[in-house]
Amino acid sequence: MRVVSGIQPTGNLHLGNYLGAIRNWVAMQEEGECLYFLADLHAISMPYDPAELTANTREMAAALVACGIDTDRSVLFNQARVPAHSELQWLLNGTARMGWLKRMTQFKDKSGKNQEGASIALFTYPVLQAADVLLYQATHVPVGEDQKQHLELARDIAQKFNNDYASEEAPVFTLPDPIIPPAAARIMSLRDGSAKMSKSDPSDMSRINLTDDADTIMQKVKKAKTDPEPLPSEAAGLVGRAEAQNLVGIYAAMAGESVDAVLARFGGQGFGAFKPALGDLLVAHLDPIGERFRALKDDHAALDAILVKGAQKAALMAAPTLAATYSALGLAR
Ligand code: TYM
């Protein structure tokens, strides 16, 4: 089992990242060989500030360690320190089809009405994402629901490359499987149950950051949008109540319980009772993470050392696949 996944180092780690992906990253360290990276090369696909990117990359590394990524067991690095990612992307550009990339919903969402003004990087980024996982022969990729389409593209690229340039007996790439947590596949905004919780939402009240202190977390949960009805006693009663469904889903994911088990306790009660319980649960889980994060984040030398060491290991692990790709394509190096 080879586990590979990445996260963009833009600003804070939020509860959606944590429940949708990072918690699985931590858990999967028990089961296989894991490589986790900060997708800093991804960040240049949208307008950004270079100094902030450097700072955010370190900060995200600190956040991942605070969440439980063990850098003695897992390989933690930033993409830019491992040039094999960019190299493999170029090699795979020959296999990826325009039509496949045009179907990517994230490009449509992020470019909005101004597709002509979007960067080429935003369009071709999913090929880099394919390179990210194919480079290490990933078998399992823990992600939230919004990355599923990108993983399907990675499989399509791997399959076509294997068909076109390799043989069935000796494929160059492994087809990776996405690992999506059913209960927390898509954590929604606290202000709008139809929008996903996201770093790019202008309102900080829409998300819980892993670095928020206890008071801020309680405040955000109390102000979260809800409806006037009491909670139902079964999951079926949440249909059509997006905000209620999201808050109960967050509680269930955080507590490791089913939605029905949570509703068996809170059914019939209003949000006046449920919200403080949810806030307490979040604070109990996130407070120790925040504390570890604050202890780590300013030690730039230690964080850089972690990322440099991780990049060295990753580069060694990437080398055989990169060499096999050049060779399959008939490129001498
Ligand atoms: P990014 O940085 O947007 O998100 C990191 C991870 O968090 C998950 N996630 C969520 N899960 C549930 N609910 C939410 N509201 C929510 N918001 C974010 C994402 O699904 C993701 O797993 N392109 C990727 C980074 C990447 C990558 C890769 C991932 C680059 N290369 C290779 C896997 C494999 C991204 O922008 O994720």
Residues whose N, C-alpha, C, O or C-beta is under 5 A from the ligand:
A	BS01	TYM	V4 S5 G6 I7 Q8 G16 N17 G20 A21 A39 Q129 D132 P142 V143 G144 E145 D146 Q147 A184 A185 R186 I187 M188 K196 M197
